[in-house]
């Protein structure tokens, strides 16, 4: 009896193991690493919203396998936490893709893990130019700051804005933005009369605003992380009288982020920015994206560029998974990602086969009222801009 009972138990255990293995084999796991709490919580929420929009539109299975999204909160910017979470996702959860990465320090911390584990790492926001070079398994579907900033400097020169103060957040993307803007402006005969760098976390803008006013530039070029800092800067800009002094604001699109544009209010009317996505972009793909985002995220507000980066990142993951028939191999996945072309809600995009960075159109926009609401209305563009800001 004991022998028979043991055999039955063994058979049951074997069946359970086989079923579990079959279930694991029937999933494609994506580890989403981003801040979902703390000062940059909206980054993770926007990315998750974009992923939900894509999955609502295209379903949750590819090549007969279920897509499983495993969400991990860095509370960021926290590179050490991001690294630990990535290790857990790779070793314990056995994910097929690493994705997300709202902030550069977190992306850089995870790059060596992607390299060692040969896991495709899909960048959905982090924007420092060097990121893609830190692992052969990285592909970026967001932007780089040189890509955004250099075209804005070219526009400024064409519109006789030549004396500029730069104000940027003091971390990788801010330094990239400042460098690209400065190099392009000065090469065209412009002058940077002062460069200001602000803390990444909780900067107090009032003293910096006073320095800008005292310098008397024609414009201030601005990069701060999307969200609350843009609101804080524009509040100080108004209160300190820079607009009244005729000092224009020209900025990367983070300043007039679609998600916070209503909170910025009428004082940002007329602000000029350069960026790769606007909710006002007029295309069939964007109309579908806006509809799907609203349906998948009833309380999500207006989607922004991070939502689009995640939506396109998911499109890439689905295409790779389909072409590999659900059997994800890091090297084969990267071969598919190199040179990949997609019709994004922002316009056509391509992954540069040499750099694995995104090539896309940069738009010059002005904040205007459309149907009583504020939007970034595109009025000029530069096509096929590479990650280094050049065509």
C-alpha positions, -999 to +999 in steps of 0.1 A: +000+000+000+028+024+009+045+016-024+013+022-044+006+054-025+041+067-032+037+058-069+005+078-071+020+108-053+050+107-077+027+105-107+007+135-094+039+155-088+052+147-122+019+158-138+020+191-118+056+197-129+047+190-165+017+213-164+037+241-148+065+237-174+039+238-201+023+269-186+057+286-184+064+276-220+031+292-230+040+327-218+062+355-230+073+375-199+081+412-199+097+428-169+086+465-167+111+485-146+101+521-139+092+545-111+055+540-101+058+559-068+079+589-056+086+621-076+086+604-110+056+581-105+038+594-136+066+580-157+057+545-149+020+551-150+023+566-185+043+537-198+019+512-183-009+531-199+007+529-233+013+492-229-024+487-219-035+506-250-014+484-273-026+452-256-062+464-258-058+470-295-038+439-304-048+413-277-027+396-250-014+366-270+014+364-297+023+333-316-001+313-294+016+325-262+002+347-234+019+380-228+027+384-191+036+419-178+056+419-145+057+454-130+085+465-107+086+499-090+121+516-086+106+545-066+133+564-086+156+577-095+172+547-078+198+529-099+206+504-072+170+493-069+166+491-106+196+468-108+183+445-081+149+443-096+164+435-130+185+407-115+154+393-098+134+394-130+161+376-150+170+350-124+138+343-105+110+353-130+129+343-161+116+372-182+121+372-219+123+410-222+134+439-199+115+471-206+106+505-193+133+527-178+120+561-172+153+576-160+188+574-174+206+563-141+183+533-139+188+523-175+226+525-171+225+504-140+205+476-158+225+476-190+252+452-178+226+427-166+209+427-201+243+422-216+253+393-194+219+376-195+214+383-233+180+398-226+165+423-251+162+456-232+135+479-246+140+516-236+107+534-234+119+568-221+154+573-208+171+597-231+208+601-225+226+595-258+251+569-245+226+544-231+223+522-262+261+519-264+262+503-229+248+469-240+244+451-273+209+441-262+195+476-259+170+491-284+155+525-278+120+535-287+118+569-270+143+596-280+176+612-272+181+647-260+205+657-288+178+645-312+154+670-297+177+699-288+198+704-320+168+710-342+155+736-317+188+755-319+186+755-357+151+769-354+162+796-330+190+808-354+165+809-383+143+831-361+170+855-350+174+842-315+211+843-308+217+853-272+205+825-250+208+813-213+206+775-209+190+760-178+190+722-176+187+695-149+221+684-138+222+647-150+228+629-182+198+640-203+202+676-192+239+677-200+231+661-234+204+687-241+227+716-232+256+703-252+237+696-284+218+730-282+250+749-274+271+733-302+244+739-329+237+775-317+273+786-315+282+769-348+255+791-364+268+823-348+248+823-316+260+828-280+254+811-247+257+839-223+252+817-192+248+780-185+228+770-154+224+735-140+197+726-114+195+696-090+175+666-104+154+664-073+132+692-060+150+723-074+141+758-062+139+778-094+135+813-080+172+821-076+180+806-111+152+827-126+167+858-112+201+850-127+184+846-161+166+879-157+199+897-148+217+882-178+191+897-202+191+871-229+167+869-259+156+835-247+162+808-221+166+772-234+152+748-209+153+711-201+138+698-169+122+663-164+086+661-175+061+668-148+060+689-117+093+707-124+079+723-156+050+736-136+073+750-109+096+767-135+068+784-154+053+796-121+086+812-112+091+825-147+057+844-145+063+857-109+097+870-116+086+890-147+107+873-174+078+873-198+073+910-192+110+915-199+106+899-233+127+868-225+113+839-245+111+803-233+123+777-258+125+742-245+124+705-252+089+691-252+092+679-216+083+714-204+049+714-221+043+676-216+008+667-229+000+651-195+005+684-175-004+710-202-038+718-187-021+723-153+004+748-168-025+769-181-027+799-203+007+814-193+024+788-216+004+799-247+030+806-274+058+787-258+080+770-285+092+735-280+108+707-301+098+671-296+089+638-313+053+635-302+023+657-296-012+645-287-023+670-314-003+651-341-026+646-371-024+610-383-047+580-385-022+561-362-024+588-335-062+589-336-063+552-330-037+554-303-057+582-284-089+561-287-072+529-274-054+548-246-087+563-234-105+530-235-077+511-217-071+539-191-104+556-182-088+578-156-054+581-173-058+617-186-041+627-218-013+603-229+022+617-234+054+608-251+062+581-226+030+564-233+038+564-270+073+551-263+058+522-244+032+516-271+058+514-298+081+493-275+052+468-272+047+468-310+084+459-313+081+431-287+050+417-305+068+418-339+099+401-325+078+374-307+057+368-338+088+364-361+105+340-335+072+321-331+072+328-294+107+313-288+126+343-276+164+342-281+183+374-273+206+374-303+178+366-328+156+392-312+183+419-316+188+409-352+151+416-358+151+449-339+180+463-359+165+482-388+129+477-376+105+502-390+071+510-375+043+534-382+040+550-348+014+575-335+042+600-337+050+592-374+074+568-390+103+554-368+132+531-374+158+515-352+193+524-366+209+490-373+244+503-362+235+522-330+201+505-321+189+540-314+157+555-328+156+575-360+125+598-362+109+631-371+114+661-348+086+686-347+087+723-337+055+731-319+037+761-303+013+759-274-021+769-288-058+765-278-076+739-299-113+735-291-108+753-258-079+731-246-042+736-247-022+716-272+013+715-287+005+723-323+032+713-348+042+739-374+076+727-386+096+695-387+130+679-394+128+643-407+150+613-402+169+627-372+194+602-357+202+597-320+231+621-322+208+649-334+220+648-370+202+638-402 
